[in-house]
Amino acid sequence: MSLYRFLPLAFLLLGAMGCSSHFDMQEICDEADALEVKAYRQKRSENYSKAATIFLEARSKYLEAHEIAVERNNGVFKGHLRLKLASIYAGEATCRRPDVNLEAEDWKAPSDLYREAVTWSSEGGFLRMERDMWVGIAECARPDKNKEGGDWKRAAESYRKAIKFSREIKDDEGLGANLRSQAVCLLEGPNIDKLTDESRKLLIEASRLGDTKAAELLSETGQRFCYGCSKQIDGDVRFCPKCGRDQVQAPKKEAPPPPREAPE
């Protein structure tokens, strides 16, 4: 991150200006950084419960440092700590997901943590991370994952928010995956027999962006739809008779599922 490269220079400039009050915050951050490294190490070893506990300890340290930074109106530290807190909340959320951690049973905990990550991402202007957190929230709400408290409509609304950010950051691959996931939620699972105009349009746009899973779902209908107006067309026509859109599409690679947290 460019912010990480900028931070040491900022510290030197602050010191040159005669300001030494940032060193106590740096000491707290150093302690938090060390805990964060341990947490990711445990996560990579699939010791998710242990990792979640250490993430929580690191989070407490980062929050302490952020409180001091806000009190002193230290913009450099505030920006740095927003990123760290968003990443920490995301890491802990992943480790508390029942589909990741077999010892976890509650989907509310990771959902709440993802929402905290959204707050910090939003304050820091980290659009891609904010998008990924909405995907995490959506996954926590999907009944095919959260059997007890899942809700397809709630999941679809979270994917809708993720779609907005994917468009904003111009991530076509992520957008395709988000569109297809929202369509699946509107269908209440991959139930293509429940296809509606809205879900069909989402799948068509996802397919146009190169999401092959969306294309496979559409193919199950045994019908062909226009890439432009989403209306059903004959299988052998090149130009849609309704809107005139050329149906020849350049092949694109499959969109991978978006990450649920910031890079470690």
C-alpha positions in Angstrom: 0.0 0.0 0.0 1.2 3.5 -0.8 0.0 4.6 2.5 2.4 2.3 4.3 5.3 3.7 2.3 4.2 7.2 3.0 3.8 6.7 6.8 7.5 6.6 7.8 8.2 9.8 5.8 5.3 11.4 7.5 6.7 10.4 10.9 10.1 12.0 10.0 8.4 15.2 8.9 6.4 15.4 12.1 9.6 14.9 14.1 11.4 17.6 12.2 8.5 19.9 13.1 9.2 19.3 16.7 6.2 17.0 17.2 7.1 13.9 19.3 3.6 13.1 20.5 3.1 10.5 17.8 5.6 8.0 19.2 3.3 6.7 21.9 0.8 5.9 19.2 3.4 4.2 17.1 4.4 2.1 20.1 0.8 0.9 20.5 0.6 0.3 16.7 3.8 -1.8 16.9 2.2 -4.0 19.6 -1.0 -4.3 17.5 1.1 -5.1 14.3 2.8 -7.9 16.2 -0.5 -9.4 17.2 -1.9 -9.1 13.7 1.0 -11.1 12.3 0.4 -13.8 14.9 -3.3 -13.8 14.0 -2.7 -14.2 10.3 -0.2 -17.0 11.0 -2.8 -18.9 13.0 -5.4 -18.3 10.3 -3.1 -19.7 7.6 -2.6 -22.7 9.9 -6.4 -23.0 10.0 -6.4 -22.4 13.8 -9.4 -20.1 13.3 -10.6 -19.8 16.9 -7.2 -18.9 18.1 -6.7 -16.5 15.2 -10.1 -14.8 16.0 -9.0 -14.3 19.6 -5.7 -12.7 18.6 -7.5 -10.5 16.0 -9.7 -9.3 18.8 -6.6 -8.4 20.9 -5.0 -6.5 17.9 -8.3 -4.7 17.3 -8.3 -3.4 20.9 -4.8 -2.0 20.4 -5.7 -0.4 17.1 -8.8 1.2 18.6 -6.8 2.6 21.4 -4.3 4.1 19.0 -7.1 5.5 16.8 -8.8 7.2 19.8 -5.5 9.0 20.6 -5.1 9.9 16.9 -8.6 11.4 16.8 -8.0 13.3 20.1 -4.8 14.9 18.7 -6.3 15.3 15.2 -3.4 13.3 13.6 -4.6 12.8 10.1 -1.7 10.5 9.1 -2.4 8.0 11.9 -6.2 8.2 11.5 -5.9 7.2 7.8 -3.5 4.4 8.6 -5.6 3.0 11.4 -8.8 3.1 9.5 -7.2 0.7 7.0 -5.8 -1.5 9.7 -9.1 -1.7 11.6 -11.1 -2.5 8.4 -8.6 -5.3 7.7 -8.6 -6.6 11.3 -12.4 -6.7 11.5 -12.5 -8.5 8.2 -9.9 -11.1 9.3 -11.8 -11.8 12.5 -15.1 -12.0 10.7 -13.7 -14.7 8.4 -12.4 -16.7 11.3 -15.8 -16.6 13.0 -17.8 -17.9 10.0 -19.3 -21.3 10.6 -18.5 -22.3 7.0 -14.8 -21.6 7.7 -14.5 -22.4 11.4 -16.2 -25.7 12.4 -16.2 -24.5 16.0 -18.2 -21.5 15.2 -22.0 -21.7 15.3 -23.3 -18.1 15.1 -23.6 -16.3 11.8 -24.5 -13.0 13.5 -21.0 -12.5 14.9 -19.2 -12.5 11.5 -22.0 -10.4 9.9 -21.6 -7.8 12.7 -17.8 -7.8 12.2 -18.2 -7.3 8.5 -20.4 -4.3 9.1 -17.8 -2.8 11.4 -15.3 -3.3 8.6 -17.7 -1.5 6.2 -17.7 1.5 8.6 -14.0 1.7 8.7 -13.6 1.1 5.0 -16.1 3.8 4.3 -14.4 6.3 6.6 -11.1 5.6 4.9 -12.5 5.7 1.3 -11.4 2.1 0.7 -14.0 1.3 -2.0 -12.8 -2.2 -3.0 -12.6 -3.3 0.6 -16.0 -1.9 1.3 -17.4 -3.9 -1.6 -15.8 -7.1 -0.4 -17.3 -6.5 3.1 -20.8 -6.2 1.6 -20.2 -9.6 -0.1 -19.2 -11.0 3.2 -22.4 -9.7 4.8 -24.5 -11.1 1.9 -22.9 -14.5 2.4 -23.7 -14.5 6.1 -27.4 -13.9 5.2 -27.7 -16.6 2.5 -30.0 -19.4 3.6 -27.8 -21.9 1.7 -25.1 -21.1 4.2 -27.0 -19.7 7.2 -29.6 -22.4 7.6 -31.2 -21.0 10.8 -31.3 -17.2 10.3 -30.7 -16.7 6.6 -32.9 -14.5 4.4 -32.6 -14.4 0.6 -34.0 -10.8 0.3 -31.5 -9.5 2.9 -28.7 -11.3 1.1 -29.8 -9.9 -2.3 -29.9 -6.3 -0.9 -26.3 -6.7 0.4 -25.2 -7.9 -3.0 -26.9 -4.9 -4.5 -24.7 -2.7 -2.5 -21.6 -4.7 -3.5 -22.7 -4.2 -7.2 -22.7 -0.4 -6.7 -19.1 -0.5 -5.5 -18.0 -2.9 -8.3 -19.4 -0.4 -10.8 -17.7 2.5 -9.1 -14.2 0.9 -9.1 -14.8 -0.5 -12.6 -14.1 -4.1 -11.6 -15.9 -6.1 -14.4 -15.0 -9.5 -13.0 -16.2 -8.7 -9.5 -19.3 -7.1 -10.9 -20.2 -10.2 -12.9 -19.9 -12.4 -9.8 -21.9 -9.9 -7.7 -24.7 -9.7 -10.4 -24.9 -13.5 -10.6 -25.0 -13.9 -6.8 -27.8 -11.3 -6.5 -29.7 -13.1 -9.2 -29.3 -16.4 -7.3 -30.7 -14.8 -4.2 -33.7 -13.4 -6.0 -34.3 -16.9 -7.4 -33.9 -18.2 -3.8 -31.1 -20.5 -4.9 -30.2 -21.6 -8.4 -33.9 -22.3 -9.2 -34.0 -21.3 -12.8 -37.7 -22.2 -13.0 -38.3 -19.1 -10.8 -36.6 -16.8 -13.4 -38.0 -13.2 -13.3 -37.3 -10.3 -15.6 -35.0 -8.8 -12.9 -33.1 -11.9 -12.3 -32.8 -12.6 -16.0 -31.4 -9.2 -16.6 -28.8 -9.7 -13.9 -27.7 -13.0 -15.3 -27.5 -11.7 -18.8 -25.3 -8.7 -17.7 -23.1 -11.1 -15.7 -22.8 -13.4 -18.6 -21.9 -10.5 -20.9 -19.1 -9.6 -18.4 -17.7 -13.1 -18.7 -19.2 -14.9 -15.7 -19.6 -18.4 -17.1 -21.6 -19.6 -14.1 -24.3 -17.0 -15.0 -24.2 -18.2 -18.6 -24.6 -21.8 -17.4 -27.7 -20.8 -15.4 -29.2 -19.1 -18.4 -28.5 -22.1 -20.6 -30.6 -24.3 -18.3 -33.7 -22.4 -19.5 -33.2 -23.8 -23.0 -33.9 -20.3 -24.3 -31.7 -17.4 -25.6 -32.0 -13.8 -24.4 -30.8 -10.5 -25.9 -27.6 -9.1 -24.3 -29.1 -5.6 -24.7 -32.8 -5.6 -23.9 -33.0 -9.0 -22.2 -35.9 -10.2 -24.3 -36.1 -13.7 -25.6 -34.8 -14.2 -29.1 -34.5 -17.1 -31.6 -31.3 -19.1 -31.2 -30.0 -18.4 -34.7 -30.4 -14.6 -35.0 -27.3 -12.4 -34.7 -29.2 -9.1 -34.2 -32.0 -8.7 -31.7 -35.2 -7.9 -33.6 -36.4 -5.6 -30.8 -33.3 -3.5 -30.0 -30.9 -4.4 -32.8 -28.1 -5.5 -30.4 -25.4 -7.6 -31.9 -25.4 -11.0 -30.1 -21.8 -12.0 -31.0 -19.8 -11.7 -27.8 -16.0 -11.8 -27.4 -15.0 -14.7 -25.1 -13.9 -13.6 -21.6 -12.3 -15.5 -18.8 -14.5 -16.6 -15.9 -14.8 -14.1 -13.0 -13.3 -15.5 -9.8 -15.3 -14.9 -6.6 -14.3 -11.6 -4.9 -12.1 -11.8 -1.7 -13.9 -11.3 1.6 -11.1 -9.3 3.2 -8.1 -7.2 2.6 -4.8 -8.9 1.5 -2.8 -10.1 4.4 
